[in-house]
Amino acid sequence: MAAPLTHTLSIILSRIVTPVWLLTGALFKLYFDMPRSLPMTVWKPAHAMGINIQHLLHVIVGVELLLVGIMVLSSRWARPLAIFILTLFSLILIGEILLENDSCGCLGKIHTPPLLILIIDGIILFGEIVCKPQPKPEQEKHPMFSWQPWPVTIIFVWAIASFGASFGVPKLLKHPTPETSENGTQTDPPVNGSEVVHDDGGCTAIVGERPPDYYIFDTEKWIGQRWEDLEIARYINGEVDDYCKGRQYVMFYNPTCDHCFEVLEMYFSNDLPVPTTVVAIPEYKRKFETEGVYDMPCVDCEKLTLKFGCDWIISPPAVVALEDGIVKCAKDSQDPEGPIQCLIWH
């Protein structure tokens, strides 16, 4: 007898549609390899608990790849796992919507509105719940946790492959080392590793270092510290000229950030009240964004970039006011007016 339509739809949803949708998100997150792309409701509490969110990203990708394999290979577990993971995703997406986040990170760095993804997940979840598989005859039923060597062995091997890929593939994707011009286009590549940048003006030379996998800007902790003692100073391609002398600004900005452009145009497009250095933040670990880049309004600013290979987690722009090498004020745009408050010499 032909299987009911709901049985066929259940197989399609739980063993094809949901795994493909889950695999798509996992591969995008794996390619971009940016902890910042995780939902804020996930990475912020994890960071607050001291969890390495780069490792957390790899674990999440590994789990998603593992679930894909189980759903494709196991008719018994496909539907329950699909309902579970889609329900979990929906709850996270509701949290993102309540926080008014404009992207959920479901496809890595690609902009994905939480409401749109919630609608897609909700439709698939509704189908998974409504479309039930046809019950098996009594003699064909197996206990949910019965031991069957070959399926278990295959799942075990798939689990090793999933987590091996999630932790191993990002290490194979090399980070380029080009310096960039003010608009994000590549110029001659410098050495993007550990180097000493000497300043003939008498300031202490800052030893450049390779950045970590991710760096979360906590500008409030910079206040009162010397510039050369800050980690961020070692992750810049080049060095702020005469940072230890007099008053000056250092502004971290994103070349595609409209708020950054507004601040630069309003406060730095004319004569500068004090020397100013602008530091471009790469949007990706391996490159700058090439679309939607604003022209740099500040002609007289010294122009530097942060190094590649790091997920720079910041609400740009961030303005730092230095006086004789001491940080007098430092704020990013978690408060939109924050950077302007640090323009204390305007």
C-alpha positions in Angstrom: 0.0 0.0 0.0 1.3 3.5 -0.9 2.6 5.5 2.0 0.4 8.4 3.1 1.5 11.9 1.9 2.3 13.0 5.5 4.7 10.1 5.8 6.5 11.1 2.6 6.6 14.7 3.6 8.0 13.7 7.0 10.9 11.8 5.4 11.6 14.8 3.0 11.6 17.3 5.9 13.5 15.4 8.5 16.1 13.6 6.3 16.6 16.2 3.5 15.2 19.7 4.1 16.3 20.1 7.8 19.7 18.5 7.4 20.4 20.6 4.2 19.3 23.8 6.1 21.4 22.9 9.1 24.4 22.0 6.9 24.2 25.3 5.1 24.4 27.3 8.3 27.3 25.2 9.6 29.3 25.6 6.4 28.9 29.3 6.3 29.9 29.6 10.0 32.9 27.4 9.3 34.0 29.4 6.3 33.8 32.8 8.0 35.1 31.4 11.4 33.9 34.5 13.3 32.7 34.1 16.9 31.0 37.5 16.5 28.6 35.9 14.0 27.1 33.7 16.7 23.8 35.0 18.1 24.4 37.6 20.8 22.2 35.6 23.2 24.8 32.8 22.9 28.2 34.4 22.8 27.8 37.2 25.3 26.7 35.0 28.2 29.4 32.5 27.2 32.1 35.2 27.3 30.8 36.4 30.6 31.3 32.9 32.0 34.9 32.8 30.8 34.2 30.5 27.9 36.5 30.9 24.8 33.9 31.8 22.2 36.2 30.8 19.3 36.1 27.2 20.7 32.4 27.5 21.3 31.9 28.4 17.7 33.8 25.3 16.6 31.9 23.1 19.0 28.5 24.4 17.7 29.6 23.8 14.1 30.8 20.3 15.1 27.4 19.5 16.7 25.5 20.8 13.7 27.6 18.6 11.3 27.0 15.7 13.6 23.3 16.2 13.7 23.2 16.4 9.9 24.8 13.0 9.7 22.5 11.4 12.2 19.4 12.9 10.5 20.5 11.6 7.1 21.5 8.2 8.3 18.9 7.4 11.0 15.2 7.2 10.3 14.6 6.7 14.0 16.3 9.8 15.2 15.8 12.2 12.3 12.5 13.6 13.2 13.0 14.0 17.0 16.4 15.7 16.4 14.9 18.0 13.8 12.1 19.1 16.1 14.6 19.6 19.0 17.1 21.7 17.0 14.5 23.8 15.2 12.8 24.5 18.5 16.1 25.5 20.1 16.9 27.7 17.1 13.5 29.4 17.3 13.9 30.2 21.0 17.3 31.8 20.3 15.9 33.7 17.4 13.1 35.1 19.5 15.7 36.3 22.0 17.6 38.0 19.1 14.4 39.7 18.0 13.7 40.9 21.5 17.2 42.4 21.7 16.6 44.1 18.4 19.7 42.6 16.8 19.7 43.1 13.0 21.5 39.8 12.2 21.4 36.4 13.9 24.6 35.0 12.5 22.9 31.9 11.2 24.9 32.1 8.0 28.1 33.4 9.5 28.9 37.0 8.5 26.2 37.2 5.9 23.4 39.5 7.1 20.4 37.3 8.1 17.5 39.1 9.9 16.4 37.0 12.9 12.7 37.5 11.9 13.3 36.1 8.4 15.2 33.0 9.7 12.5 32.5 12.5 9.8 32.4 9.8 11.8 29.8 7.8 12.6 27.7 10.9 9.0 28.0 12.0 7.6 26.7 8.7 10.0 23.8 8.7 9.3 23.0 12.4 5.5 23.2 11.8 5.9 20.7 9.0 8.0 18.4 11.1 5.4 18.4 13.9 2.4 18.0 11.6 3.8 15.4 9.2 4.2 12.2 11.1 5.9 9.1 9.7 3.8 6.0 9.1 4.0 3.7 12.2 6.0 0.6 11.6 4.5 -2.8 12.0 5.0 -4.2 15.5 7.5 -6.8 14.3 9.7 -4.2 12.7 9.9 -1.9 15.7 13.2 -1.5 17.6 13.8 0.1 21.0 14.9 3.7 20.7 18.3 3.0 22.2 18.9 -0.5 20.8 22.6 -1.3 20.1 23.3 -1.9 16.4 27.0 -2.0 15.7 27.2 -0.8 12.2 25.0 2.3 12.5 26.7 3.2 15.8 30.1 2.8 14.3 29.2 5.0 11.3 27.8 7.7 13.6 31.0 7.5 15.7 33.2 8.0 12.7 31.0 10.8 11.4 31.3 12.5 14.8 35.1 12.4 14.7 35.0 13.8 11.1 32.5 16.5 12.1 34.5 17.9 15.0 37.8 17.3 13.1 36.4 19.5 10.3 35.0 22.2 12.7 38.3 22.6 14.5 40.7 21.8 11.6 39.3 23.5 8.5 39.8 27.1 9.9 43.5 26.4 10.4 43.8 25.5 6.8 42.3 28.8 5.6 45.4 31.0 5.6 45.0 34.6 6.6 46.5 37.1 4.0 48.9 39.7 5.2 48.2 42.8 3.1 48.1 46.3 4.5 45.2 48.2 3.2 44.7 51.7 2.0 42.1 54.1 3.6 39.3 52.7 1.5 40.1 49.0 2.1 41.8 48.2 -1.1 45.0 46.1 -0.9 48.5 47.6 -1.3 51.9 46.1 -0.9 51.9 43.4 1.8 53.9 44.1 5.0 55.0 41.5 7.4 51.9 40.8 9.5 53.5 39.1 12.4 55.8 40.0 15.2 57.9 43.0 14.4 59.3 46.0 16.2 58.2 49.4 14.9 60.8 52.0 15.8 59.7 55.6 16.4 62.4 58.2 15.8 60.5 60.7 17.9 61.6 59.2 21.2 58.5 57.2 22.1 59.0 53.6 23.3 59.0 51.1 20.4 55.9 48.9 20.4 56.5 45.2 19.6 53.9 44.0 17.1 52.2 40.7 17.7 49.9 38.4 15.9 46.4 39.0 17.2 44.3 36.3 18.9 41.4 34.5 17.2 39.0 37.2 18.5 39.4 40.4 20.5 36.5 42.1 22.3 37.0 45.8 22.7 36.5 46.9 26.4 37.4 50.5 26.0 36.4 51.4 29.6 39.4 49.4 30.9 41.8 51.4 28.8 41.2 54.7 30.6 44.3 55.7 32.7 46.6 53.2 31.0 49.6 54.0 28.9 49.0 53.4 25.1 52.1 51.1 24.8 50.7 48.9 27.6 47.5 48.2 25.8 47.1 44.9 23.8 45.4 46.7 21.0 48.5 48.9 20.3 50.4 45.7 19.4 47.8 44.5 16.9 48.0 47.5 14.6 49.9 47.5 11.3 52.3 50.3 12.0 52.5 52.7 14.9 50.8 55.9 16.0 53.3 58.7 15.4 54.6 60.4 18.6 51.9 58.7 20.6 53.7 59.7 23.9 53.8 63.4 23.1 51.0 65.9 23.7 47.4 65.4 22.8 46.0 63.3 20.0 43.1 61.1 19.0 43.1 57.5 17.8 39.9 56.4 16.1 39.0 52.8 15.2 36.5 52.6 12.4 34.9 50.3 9.9 35.2 51.4 6.2 31.6 50.4 5.5 30.2 51.9 8.8 27.8 54.8 8.1 28.1 56.0 11.8 31.9 56.0 11.5 31.6 58.1 8.3 29.3 60.6 9.9 31.7 61.1 12.9 34.7 61.4 10.6 33.0 63.8 8.2 31.5 66.0 11.0 34.6 66.2 13.3 37.7 65.3 11.2 37.1 66.5 7.6 38.5 70.1 8.3 41.5 71.3 10.2 42.3 68.8 13.0 42.5 70.3 16.5 45.1 67.7 17.5 47.0 65.0 15.5 44.6 62.1 14.6 45.2 58.5 13.6 42.4 56.4 12.1 42.7 52.6 12.3 40.6 50.6 9.9 39.0 47.4 11.3 38.8 44.4 8.8 35.2 43.2 8.5 36.4 39.6 8.0 39.4 37.6 9.3 40.9 37.4 5.9 39.9 40.6 4.1 38.2 43.9 4.1 34.7 44.4 2.6 35.0 45.8 -0.9 31.3 46.8 -1.3 29.7 49.9 0.3 33.1 51.4 1.3 33.0 55.1 2.2 35.7 57.5 1.1 37.9 58.7 4.0 36.9 62.3 4.9 40.0 62.9 7.0 42.7 63.9 4.6 45.3 64.8 7.2 44.8 61.8 9.5 47.5 59.2 9.8 45.9 56.0 8.3 46.7 52.5 9.8 44.9 49.1 9.9 44.4 46.3 12.4 45.9 43.0 11.5 44.1 40.2 9.8 43.4 36.8 11.4 41.2 38.2 14.2 37.5 38.7 14.7 37.5 42.3 16.0 34.3 42.5 18.2 33.4 46.2 18.5 30.6 48.6 18.0 32.4 51.1 15.7 33.6 53.7 15.8 35.7 53.9 18.9 37.6 57.1 19.9 40.6 57.2 22.1 41.9 60.5 23.5 45.6 60.4 24.4 47.6 62.9 26.4 51.4 62.3 26.7 50.7 58.6 26.0 48.0 58.2 28.7 44.4 57.3 27.7 42.2 60.1 29.0 39.0 58.8 27.4 38.0 55.8 25.3 34.5 54.9 24.2 32.9 52.8 21.4 29.4 53.1 20.0 27.5 50.8 22.3 26.2 54.2 23.3 25.9 56.0 19.9 27.0 59.2 21.5 30.0 57.6 23.3 32.7 58.3 20.7 31.7 62.0 20.6 32.1 62.3 24.3 35.8 61.5 23.9 36.4 64.4 21.5 37.5 66.4 24.4 39.9 68.7 22.5 37.3 69.7 19.9 
